């Protein structure tokens, strides 16, 4: 589109989309809403599939891409494909890959996972935004109650948050899907939610975060990419990229971030 530069990164694209979405025509607004909620689908979908998901014609979706500064859908898709994290294979496939690579003895496996953890921690130290971290700590410290949700791979992190905050005497509630119970009604204005999810992103976590913001609570997101569907929900986005070995990802950096948040929030609470 003439006069509009092409976004150079996914972060720039999402920022532009959020800036203009309020003034878009109805059909283009549908496109913006769908992309914001499903950024992980762009790299693996056709323009027809994206248009169908947004409830518009492919021509409208093409127009939306041009409004953002792209020549068309292919150019926008290329940006996502360069950084897209593929859905990870099932555990049987991962184990087979390890066998094929000749991973060797348990001690050799341990050494490889230690190295993956080291790389994850180094990357976290380089990429975490101190201002966002400070803002997240203040938000959690000022909250009447901290609600936590993290399912599947993120559940161990959520469980740690709940345990550690309880030991710090921080009012906390751990949300889960046991029995299909919906506990989002417990979230009140003045509360804060820690939402944790990684690709492929968990729908229940995203929906709880959306409901919390709509109800007047703050949300702190812990996720693996700036293109996460949590990004449109909150500016307090803490991204953690975990290195992997044999398609198995550790949680070394994520748990280190969790420890830092818990200790900092606990210290602020005691200082009040």
TORLUM-913452 format. One record per residue: residue number from 1; x, y, z of N, C-alpha, C in turn. Coordinates in steps of 0.1 Angstrom, whole numbers, plus 5000, padded with zeros to 4 digits. Layout:
SITE|n|n.x|n.y|n.z|ca.x|ca.y|ca.z|c.x|c.y|c.z
SITE|NUM|X|Y|Z|X|Y|Z|X|Y|Z
...
END
This chain:
SITE|n|n.x|n.y|n.z|ca.x|ca.y|ca.z|c.x|c.y|c.z
SITE|1|5009|4988|5000|5000|5000|5000|5009|5012|5000
SITE|2|5006|5022|4991|5014|5034|4990|5014|5042|5003
SITE|3|5026|5046|5006|5027|5055|5018|5029|5047|5031
SITE|4|5027|5034|5031|5028|5026|5043|5040|5017|5042
SITE|5|5050|5018|5051|5061|5009|5051|5057|4995|5055
SITE|6|5065|4985|5049|5063|4971|5053|5068|4968|5066
SITE|7|5061|4962|5075|5066|4958|5089|5078|4949|5087
SITE|8|5088|4952|5095|5101|4945|5094|5101|4933|5104
SITE|9|5092|4933|5113|5092|4922|5123|5077|4919|5127
SITE|10|5075|4908|5134|5062|4904|5138|5057|4914|5149
SITE|11|5066|4918|5157|5063|4928|5168|5058|4941|5162
SITE|12|5065|4946|5151|5061|4958|5144|5047|4956|5138
SITE|13|5045|4945|5132|5032|4942|5125|5021|4942|5135
SITE|14|5023|4935|5147|5012|4935|5156|5009|4948|5163
SITE|15|5020|4956|5165|5018|4970|5170|5010|4978|5160
SITE|16|5013|4977|5148|5006|4985|5137|4991|4981|5137
SITE|17|4989|4968|5137|4975|4962|5137|4967|4967|5148
SITE|18|4973|4967|5160|4966|4971|5172|4963|4986|5171
SITE|19|4972|4994|5166|4970|5009|5165|4959|5012|5155
SITE|20|4957|5005|5144|4947|5009|5134|4934|5001|5135
SITE|21|4934|4991|5143|4922|4982|5143|4909|4989|5147
SITE|22|4910|4999|5156|4898|5006|5160|4891|5014|5149
SITE|23|4899|5018|5138|4893|5026|5128|4891|5019|5115
SITE|24|4892|5006|5115|4890|4997|5103|4875|4995|5100
SITE|25|4872|4993|5087|4858|4989|5084|4855|4975|5090
SITE|26|4843|4972|5091|4838|4960|5098|4846|4947|5093
SITE|27|4847|4945|5080|4853|4933|5075|4868|4932|5078
SITE|28|4874|4944|5077|4889|4944|5080|4891|4943|5095
SITE|29|4882|4948|5103|4883|4946|5117|4882|4932|5121
SITE|30|4873|4924|5114|4872|4910|5116|4886|4903|5114
SITE|31|4892|4907|5103|4905|4902|5100|4915|4905|5111
SITE|32|4915|4917|5115|4925|4921|5126|4922|4913|5139
SITE|33|4910|4911|5142|4906|4904|5155|4911|4889|5153
SITE|34|4909|4883|5141|4912|4869|5140|4927|4867|5140
SITE|35|4935|4876|5133|4949|4875|5133|4955|4877|5147
SITE|36|4949|4887|5155|4954|4889|5168|4952|4877|5177
SITE|37|4941|4870|5175|4938|4858|5183|4945|4846|5179
SITE|38|4949|4845|5166|4955|4833|5160|4968|4836|5152
SITE|39|4978|4843|5157|4989|4846|5149|4997|4834|5145
SITE|40|4996|4823|5153|5004|4811|5151|4999|4803|5138
SITE|41|4987|4807|5133|4981|4800|5122|4985|4806|5108
SITE|42|4991|4818|5109|4994|4825|5096|5004|4817|5088
SITE|43|5014|4812|5095|5025|4806|5087|5021|4793|5080
SITE|44|5011|4786|5085|5007|4773|5080|4993|4773|5073
SITE|45|4987|4785|5071|4974|4785|5065|4974|4792|5051
SITE|46|4965|4790|5043|4963|4797|5030|4955|4809|5033
SITE|47|4955|4818|5023|4947|4831|5025|4932|4827|5026
SITE|48|4928|4817|5019|4914|4812|5019|4910|4807|5033
SITE|49|4919|4800|5039|4917|4795|5053|4916|4806|5063
SITE|50|4925|4816|5062|4925|4827|5071|4913|4835|5069
SITE|51|4908|4837|5057|4896|4845|5054|4884|4838|5060
SITE|52|4884|4824|5058|4872|4817|5064|4872|4818|5079
SITE|53|4884|4817|5085|4884|4818|5100|4879|4832|5105
SITE|54|4882|4842|5097|4878|4856|5100|4864|4859|5096
SITE|55|4858|4850|5088|4844|4852|5084|4843|4863|5073
SITE|56|4853|4863|5064|4853|4873|5053|4857|4866|5040
SITE|57|4856|4873|5029|4861|4868|5016|4876|4869|5015
SITE|58|4882|4861|5007|4897|4862|5006|4901|4876|5001
SITE|59|4893|4882|4992|4897|4895|4988|4898|4905|4999
SITE|60|4889|4904|5009|4889|4913|5020|4902|4911|5029
SITE|61|4906|4898|5030|4918|4895|5038|4930|4900|5031
SITE|62|4930|4899|5017|4941|4905|5010|4942|4920|5012
SITE|63|4930|4926|5012|4930|4941|5014|4935|4944|5028
SITE|64|4932|4936|5038|4937|4938|5051|4953|4937|5051
SITE|65|4958|4928|5044|4973|4927|5044|4979|4939|5038
SITE|66|4973|4945|5027|4978|4957|5021|4977|4969|5030
SITE|67|4966|4970|5038|4965|4981|5047|4976|4981|5057
SITE|68|4981|4969|5061|4992|4968|5070|5005|4971|5064
SITE|69|5006|4972|5051|5018|4976|5044|5024|4965|5036
SITE|70|5017|4953|5034|5023|4942|5026|5017|4943|5012
SITE|71|5024|4937|5003|5019|4936|4989|5007|4926|4988
SITE|72|5007|4916|4997|4996|4906|4997|4999|4897|5009
SITE|73|4991|4886|5009|4992|4876|5020|5005|4869|5020
SITE|74|5010|4866|5009|5023|4858|5008|5034|4865|5015
SITE|75|5035|4879|5013|5046|4886|5020|5044|4886|5035
SITE|76|5032|4888|5040|5029|4888|5054|5032|4874|5060
SITE|77|5028|4863|5052|5031|4850|5057|5045|4847|5058
SITE|78|5053|4852|5049|5068|4850|5049|5074|4855|5062
SITE|79|5069|4866|5067|5074|4872|5079|5072|4862|5091
SITE|80|5060|4856|5091|5057|4847|5102|5065|4833|5100
SITE|81|5067|4829|5088|5074|4816|5086|5088|4817|5090
SITE|82|5094|4829|5090|5108|4830|5093|5111|4828|5108
SITE|83|5100|4831|5116|5102|4830|5131|5092|4820|5137
SITE|84|5084|4814|5129|5073|4805|5134|5078|4793|5142
SITE|85|5073|4790|5153|5077|4778|5161|5067|4768|5157
SITE|86|5071|4757|5150|5062|4746|5146|5056|4739|5159
SITE|87|5044|4734|5157|5038|4726|5167|5047|4714|5169
SITE|88|5050|4711|5182|5060|4700|5185|5054|4686|5183
SITE|89|5062|4676|5179|5057|4663|5176|5053|4656|5190
SITE|90|5046|4645|5189|5042|4638|5201|5054|4631|5207
SITE|91|5052|4626|5219|5064|4621|5227|5070|4609|5220
SITE|92|5062|4600|5214|5067|4588|5207|5077|4592|5196
SITE|93|5073|4603|5189|5081|4608|5178|5094|4614|5183
SITE|94|5093|4621|5194|5105|4627|5200|5115|4616|5205
SITE|95|5110|4606|5211|5118|4595|5216|5125|4588|5204
SITE|96|5117|4586|5193|5123|4580|5181|5134|4588|5175
SITE|97|5132|4601|5176|5143|4610|5170|5155|4609|5179
SITE|98|5154|4608|5192|5165|4607|5201|5173|4594|5198
SITE|99|5165|4583|5196|5172|4570|5193|5180|4571|5180
SITE|100|5174|4578|5170|5180|4579|5157|5193|4587|5157
SITE|101|5193|4597|5167|5205|4606|5168|5216|4599|5176
SITE|102|5213|4587|5182|5223|4581|5190|5227|4588|5202
SITE|103|5217|4593|5209|5219|4601|5221|5228|4594|5232
SITE|104|5227|4581|5232|5237|4574|5241|5231|4572|5255
SITE|105|5241|4573|5264|5238|4569|5278|5229|4580|5285
SITE|106|5224|4576|5297|5216|4586|5305|5225|4598|5309
SITE|107|5238|4596|5312|5246|4607|5315|5249|4616|5304
SITE|108|5249|4611|5291|5250|4619|5279|5238|4627|5277
SITE|109|5226|4621|5279|5213|4628|5278|5213|4639|5288
SITE|110|5217|4637|5300|5217|4647|5311|5226|4659|5307
SITE|111|5238|4656|5301|5247|4666|5297|5240|4675|5286
SITE|112|5233|4669|5277|5226|4676|5266|5215|4685|5271
SITE|113|5208|4680|5281|5197|4688|5287|5202|4699|5295
SITE|114|5214|4697|5302|5220|4707|5310|5225|4719|5300
SITE|115|5230|4715|5289|5234|4725|5279|5222|4733|5274
SITE|116|5211|4726|5271|5199|4733|5266|5194|4743|5277
SITE|117|5195|4738|5289|5191|4747|5300|5200|4759|5301
SITE|118|5213|4757|5300|5222|4768|5300|5219|4778|5289
SITE|119|5217|4774|5277|5214|4783|5266|5201|4790|5268
SITE|120|5191|4783|5274|5179|4790|5277|5180|4801|5287
SITE|121|5188|4799|5297|5191|4809|5308|5198|4821|5302
SITE|122|5208|4818|5294|5216|4829|5288|5207|4838|5279
SITE|123|5198|4831|5271|5189|4838|5262|5179|4847|5270
SITE|124|5174|4842|5282|5165|4849|5290|5172|4862|5295
SITE|125|5185|4861|5300|5192|4872|5305|5194|4883|5294
SITE|126|5195|4879|5282|5197|4889|5271|5184|4895|5266
SITE|127|5173|4888|5267|5161|4893|5260|5150|4898|5269
SITE|128|5150|4895|5282|5140|4900|5291|5140|4915|5292
SITE|129|5128|4922|5291|5127|4936|5292|5126|4940|5306
SITE|130|5136|4947|5312|5136|4951|5326|5124|4959|5330
SITE|131|5119|4968|5321|5108|4977|5324|5095|4969|5325
SITE|132|5093|4959|5315|5081|4951|5316|5082|4942|5329
SITE|133|5094|4937|5332|5095|4929|5344|5091|4937|5356
SITE|134|5096|4949|5357|5093|4958|5369|5078|4961|5370
SITE|135|5072|4964|5358|5058|4966|5358|5050|4954|5362
SITE|136|5054|4942|5358|5047|4930|5361|5048|4928|5376
SITE|137|5059|4930|5382|5061|4928|5397|5052|4938|5404
SITE|138|5052|4951|5400|5043|4960|5407|5028|4956|5406
SITE|139|5024|4952|5394|5010|4948|5392|5007|4936|5401
SITE|140|5015|4926|5402|5012|4915|5411|5013|4919|5425
SITE|141|5022|4928|5429|5023|4932|5443|5011|4940|5447
SITE|142|5005|4948|5438|4994|4956|5442|4980|4949|5441
SITE|143|4980|4937|5436|4968|4930|5433|4962|4925|5447
SITE|144|4948|4925|5447|4941|4920|5459|4944|4905|5460
SITE|145|4943|4898|5448|4946|4884|5448|4953|4881|5434
SITE|146|4962|4871|5434|4968|4867|5422|4962|4853|5418
SITE|147|4957|4853|5406|4951|4841|5400|4961|4836|5390
SITE|148|4963|4823|5389|4973|4817|5381|4967|4806|5372
SITE|149|4970|4806|5359|4966|4795|5351|4977|4791|5341
SITE|150|4980|4779|5340|4989|4773|5331|4986|4758|5330
SITE|151|4983|4754|5318|4979|4740|5315|4989|4733|5307
SITE|152|4988|4720|5306|4997|4711|5299|5011|4714|5303
SITE|153|5020|4717|5294|5035|4719|5297|5037|4730|5308
SITE|154|5028|4740|5308|5029|4751|5317|5024|4748|5331
SITE|155|5018|4737|5333|5011|4734|5346|5021|4734|5357
SITE|156|5033|4728|5355|5043|4728|5366|5047|4742|5370
SITE|157|5048|4751|5360|5052|4765|5364|5040|4771|5372
SITE|158|5028|4769|5367|5017|4775|5375|5016|4769|5389
SITE|159|5018|4756|5390|5018|4750|5404|5029|4756|5413
SITE|160|5041|4758|5407|5051|4764|5415|5047|4778|5420
SITE|161|5042|4786|5411|5037|4800|5415|5027|4799|5427
SITE|162|5018|4790|5426|5008|4788|5436|5014|4784|5449
SITE|163|5023|4775|5449|5030|4770|5461|5039|4781|5467
SITE|164|5047|4788|5459|5056|4798|5464|5049|4810|5469
SITE|165|5038|4815|5462|5031|4826|5467|5024|4823|5480
SITE|166|5019|4811|5482|5013|4807|5494|5023|4808|5506
SITE|167|5035|4804|5503|5046|4805|5513|5050|4819|5516
SITE|168|5047|4828|5507|5050|4842|5508|5038|4850|5514
SITE|169|5028|4842|5517|5015|4848|5523|5009|4858|5513
SITE|170|5011|4855|5500|5004|4863|5489|4991|4856|5486
SITE|171|4979|4863|5487|4967|4856|5484|4967|4851|5469
SITE|172|4964|4838|5467|4966|4832|5454|4955|4822|5452
SITE|173|4952|4820|5439|4942|4810|5435|4948|4804|5422
SITE|174|4949|4790|5422|4953|4783|5410|4941|4778|5403
SITE|175|4940|4782|5390|4929|4777|5382|4933|4765|5373
SITE|176|4924|4756|5372|4926|4744|5364|4913|4740|5357
SITE|177|4913|4729|5350|4901|4725|5343|4896|4712|5349
SITE|178|4899|4708|5361|4894|4696|5367|4879|4697|5368
SITE|179|4873|4686|5363|4858|4685|5364|4851|4695|5354
SITE|180|4859|4702|5346|4852|4711|5337|4847|4723|5344
SITE|181|4851|4726|5356|4846|4737|5363|4852|4751|5358
SITE|182|4843|4761|5357|4847|4774|5353|4849|4783|5365
SITE|183|4861|4787|5369|4863|4795|5381|4866|4809|5378
SITE|184|4864|4813|5365|4867|4827|5362|4859|4837|5369
SITE|185|4847|4833|5374|4839|4842|5382|4845|4847|5395
SITE|186|4856|4840|5399|4863|4844|5411|4872|4856|5409
SITE|187|4875|4859|5397|4884|4870|5394|4876|4884|5395
SITE|188|4881|4893|5403|4875|4906|5405|4884|4917|5401
SITE|189|4878|4929|5398|4886|4941|5395|4896|4943|5407
SITE|190|4908|4946|5404|4918|4948|5414|4927|4936|5416
SITE|191|4922|4924|5410|4930|4912|5410|4940|4912|5399
SITE|192|4949|4903|5399|4958|4901|5387|4959|4886|5384
SITE|193|4961|4883|5371|4962|4870|5366|4975|4867|5360
SITE|194|4982|4856|5363|4994|4852|5356|4989|4841|5346
SITE|195|4990|4844|5333|4986|4834|5323|4999|4829|5316
SITE|196|5000|4816|5316|5012|4809|5311|5008|4800|5300
SITE|197|5013|4802|5288|5011|4792|5277|5022|4793|5266
SITE|198|5025|4782|5260|5035|4781|5250|5029|4774|5237
SITE|199|5035|4776|5226|5030|4770|5214|5031|4755|5215
SITE|200|5020|4748|5210|5007|4753|5205|4999|4758|5217
SITE|201|4994|4770|5216|4988|4777|5228|4975|4770|5232
SITE|202|4973|4771|5246|4962|4765|5252|4950|4774|5252
SITE|203|4939|4770|5246|4927|4778|5244|4922|4783|5258
SITE|204|4921|4774|5268|4915|4777|5281|4923|4789|5288
SITE|205|4936|4788|5286|4944|4799|5292|4941|4812|5286
SITE|206|4940|4813|5273|4938|4825|5265|4924|4831|5269
SITE|207|4914|4822|5270|4900|4826|5273|4899|4832|5287
SITE|208|4907|4826|5296|4906|4831|5310|4913|4845|5311
SITE|209|4924|4846|5303|4931|4859|5303|4922|4870|5297
SITE|210|4915|4867|5286|4906|4876|5280|4894|4880|5289
SITE|211|4889|4870|5296|4878|4873|5306|4882|4881|5317
SITE|212|4895|4879|5322|4900|4887|5333|4902|4901|5329
SITE|213|4907|4904|5317|4909|4918|5313|4895|4925|5311
SITE|214|4886|4917|5305|4873|4923|5303|4866|4926|5316
SITE|215|4869|4919|5327|4863|4921|5340|4870|4931|5349
SITE|216|4881|4937|5343|4888|4947|5351|4900|4943|5358
SITE|217|4905|4930|5356|4917|4926|5363|4929|4928|5354
SITE|218|4941|4928|5359|4953|4929|5352|4958|4915|5348
SITE|219|4965|4915|5337|4971|4902|5333|4986|4903|5330
SITE|220|4993|4894|5336|5007|4892|5333|5009|4879|5325
SITE|221|5014|4880|5313|5015|4868|5304|5030|4863|5304
SITE|222|5031|4850|5305|5044|4844|5303|5042|4834|5291
SITE|223|5050|4837|5281|5048|4829|5268|5061|4828|5261
SITE|224|5061|4823|5249|5073|4820|5242|5076|4828|5230
SITE|225|5067|4837|5226|5069|4845|5214|5061|4858|5214
SITE|226|5066|4868|5208|5058|4881|5208|5045|4879|5199
SITE|227|5045|4868|5191|5033|4866|5183|5023|4857|5190
SITE|228|5025|4855|5203|5016|4847|5211|5002|4854|5211
SITE|229|4991|4846|5211|4978|4852|5212|4975|4859|5225
SITE|230|4984|4858|5235|4982|4866|5247|4986|4881|5245
SITE|231|4994|4884|5234|4999|4897|5232|4988|4908|5231
SITE|232|4977|4905|5224|4967|4916|5223|4960|4918|5236
SITE|233|4961|4909|5245|4954|4910|5258|4960|4919|5268
SITE|234|4974|4919|5268|4981|4926|5279|4994|4931|5274
SITE|235|4998|4943|5278|5012|4948|5275|5022|4942|5284
SITE|236|5018|4935|5295|5028|4929|5304|5031|4915|5299
SITE|237|5038|4914|5288|5042|4901|5281|5056|4898|5284
SITE|238|5059|4887|5291|5072|4883|5294|5075|4870|5285
SITE|239|5084|4872|5276|5087|4861|5266|5099|4853|5270
SITE|240|5098|4840|5270|5109|4831|5273|5110|4821|5262
SITE|241|5122|4820|5256|5125|4811|5246|5134|4800|5251
SITE|242|5128|4788|5252|5136|4776|5257|5143|4769|5246
SITE|243|5156|4766|5248|5163|4757|5239|5158|4743|5241
SITE|244|5160|4735|5230|5155|4721|5231|5166|4712|5227
SITE|245|5164|4699|5231|5173|4688|5227|5164|4677|5223
SITE|246|5165|4672|5210|5157|4661|5205|5142|4665|5206
SITE|247|5138|4677|5204|5125|4682|5204|5118|4682|5218
SITE|248|5126|4680|5228|5122|4681|5242|5127|4694|5247
SITE|249|5117|4702|5252|5121|4716|5257|5121|4716|5272
SITE|250|5131|4721|5278|5132|4723|5293|5123|4734|5297
SITE|251|5122|4736|5310|5116|4748|5316|5125|4756|5325
SITE|252|5138|4754|5322|5148|4760|5330|5147|4775|5331
SITE|253|5146|4782|5320|5145|4797|5320|5131|4801|5325
SITE|254|5121|4794|5322|5107|4798|5326|5106|4797|5342
SITE|255|5112|4786|5347|5111|4785|5362|5120|4795|5369
SITE|256|5131|4799|5363|5140|4809|5368|5132|4822|5369
SITE|257|5125|4825|5358|5117|4837|5357|5106|4837|5368
SITE|258|5100|4825|5370|5090|4824|5380|5095|4827|5394
SITE|259|5107|4821|5397|5113|4823|5410|5116|4838|5412
SITE|260|5121|4845|5402|5124|4859|5403|5112|4867|5406
SITE|261|5101|4864|5399|5088|4871|5402|5083|4869|5416
SITE|262|5083|4856|5420|5078|4853|5434|5086|4860|5444
SITE|263|5099|4860|5443|5108|4866|5454|5106|4881|5454
SITE|264|5105|4887|5442|5104|4902|5441|5090|4906|5447
SITE|265|5080|4899|5443|5066|4902|5448|5065|4900|5463
SITE|266|5071|4889|5468|5071|4886|5482|5078|4897|5490
SITE|267|5089|4902|5484|5097|4912|5491|5089|4925|5492
SITE|268|5083|4929|5481|5074|4941|5481|5063|4940|5490
SITE|269|5057|4928|5491|5046|4926|5500|5050|4928|5515
SITE|270|5061|4923|5518|5066|4924|5532|5071|4938|5535
SITE|271|5074|4946|5525|5079|4960|5528|5067|4969|5530
SITE|272|5055|4965|5526|5044|4974|5528|5040|4976|5542
END
